[in-house]
């Protein structure tokens, strides 16, 4: 029998710290390994499997589209691309859409839009301000935008035009802004940084600040979008609207896709300014259309609010019983558990042994971002396993 782990060690570039688990099948909030053991999955493809593994509406959309039309290029019109664009515009505060293949590509496109905005509206301003502990992708430019020195140090010199400042700090933003600034790029809630939730008035203050200076407010909703926080978009949690929004992860329920959207007033890209061979292809857009329709028609954000509140209640109970937990935080089905000491590596291994998949963003912080369709019963099951591991 093939030793797939050994084969990976010989063939694949060693860029991942893989959990020693070979997943061969998934359904709903569960996956199975090659020996048939089941695991409750609170990682969901890093917040990608929004409707769970192999949801019937996604499977049927892919089956039907694969038998009809898979790829044409953007030289031509296709129906799934425009159906998904219509759904996104109708259910958000944005007006124009461009489809890519990932969150990093979506953020790259947003930065290109911002730079053209700077050329047209701000006398050539080109700098984008982002925040420390953020995450915007792994391309070279997005490593520069991502405020994590550990991700940057081996790839210097980084592309110019990015400034990283503390998150949730208006004074730092005001100080960093200059005549070179064309945009501010923020996650409404920092995901990779540890599920960091800003003060209630932070984003509204940033919105007002950007409007006063005619610089673009760009929100990276790659992780917080598509119902994850209990509203369709994270920006709705804070009562604001961005000029530009980027999406990916849960948009097509497991099929690679990315998108950036903008207000009509910010739609400055012209023919030839941007493009993508695979971006917006019929197969990915058919999956995205199926996911968006299901989320809208079944009020999945409402379900996320209820199940997310139950998750937070259970996490607060854990915190009350385990003094090593110093904080639990989150919105909807994006949550974190922070410990007073380094223990996430051991906890992940113990939970894996007991049939639970979790994610660690640091040696002291666990992140939970299950399928948006997870049930209260499955949350209870997960919390019992985690408490046993603790």
Secondary structure, 3 states (H helix, E strand, C coil): CCCHHHHHHHHCCCCCCCCCCCEEEEEECEEEECCCCEEEECCHHHHCCCCCECCHHHHHHHHHHHCCCCCCCCCCCCHHHHHHHHHHHHCCCCCEEEEECCHHHHHHHHHHHHHHHHHHHCCCCCEEEEEECCCCCCCHHHHHHCECHHHHHHHCCCCCCEEEECCCCHHHHHHHCCCCEEEEEECCEECCCCCEECCCCHHHHHHHHHHHHCCEEEEECCCCCCCCCCCCCHHHHHCCCCCEEEECHHHHCCCCCEEEEECHHHCCCCCCCCCCCCCCCHHHHHHHHHHHHHHHHCCHHHHHHHHHHHHHHHHHHHHHHCCCEEEEEEECCEEEEEECCCCHHHHHHHHHHHCEECEEEECCEEEECCCCCCCHHHHHHHHHHHHHHC
